[in-house]
Every structure is written in C-alpha cells, then in structure tokens.
Amino acid sequence: MIRKNYFVAALIVLFQLIFLPSSFASISGSGHGEMKNVVFHVKTQTNKKSTLESLKMALNNIGYQIEKKFDEERQFNVFVVVHGDNLNWFRKNKTDDELEFMVQWFLEKKVNLRVCVPCLEEQKLSLANLVDGFKSDRD
C-alpha cells in the first residue's frame, strides 16, 4: 500500500512538472489509513505575468486530476493554493463566469481553496476582496 502511494505521488508530480509549469503538486502524510494531503500550487513563473487563460488551463488540469484520481479515493484532502498575481483574477465582481464556475466546482468537490498570505499582502488584497470560498493558507 505504501509503495502504491509513492507511485501515485511520483506520477502526480511528474505530470505537474511536464504539463503544468504554472502549478506544482505535493503529497504529505504517512501510515496506513491516514488521510493524506495533496497540495496543488498555482503560481506564475518568476518574472512572468499570469494570464487568465493560463490560470484556467492550470485549474482545468488540476480538476482533471481530482476527477480521475482523488474523487475515487476519499483518503485524500485536496488543497489548491493560489499565488502571486493570479489572485487578481479572483477579485469579486471582476471574475469571469468560467472562472467562477471553476471555483464553485472545486468547492462542490470539497477542495480546500487557499491563498498565499504574503502574495495577498503584496497585491494589497484581503480575503474579503476575493470571490467566496477562499481561505488563508495559514488556516
């Protein structure tokens, strides 16, 4: 069982490195029967600006992974942490319909949506400025 978990973790990280340069996944937890945390980090490469399309593509690919793997086995807590200027795309009344739909879909799948607090402060935003459903990565 432990070997299977390491194999799954390796496949997820490999997929993220190859197909999602703007996101990153990690798995934590050990032992049999223990809930494991899968964390996807959505961030823009250094010295690059995020685009709405690249953000949607990253979230879509994360959603695909959740639907194909983590939805089947409820032994995982899934977190999506948004970093950097990607936070600007989630501002209330400025988020496009497709992105709002994605946020609602993640919430329905019981995905823990988080924001990076230092990035939030750097963008001069608060959780109240963002669409509902996000929490601090320090919670």
GIKAQUI-V394796 format. One record per helix or strand. SS is the DSSP state (@ for helix, = for strand). FROM is the first residue (numbers start at 0). TO is the last residue. If there is no record, write none. Layout:
# GIKAQUI-V394796
SS;FROM;TO / SS;FROM;TO
This chain:
# GIKAQUI-V394796
@;1;18 / =;22;27 / =;35;41 / @;51;69 / =;75;81 / @;83;89 / =;90;90 / @;96;107 / =;111;114 / @;116;121 / @;126;128 / =;129;129 / =;133;135
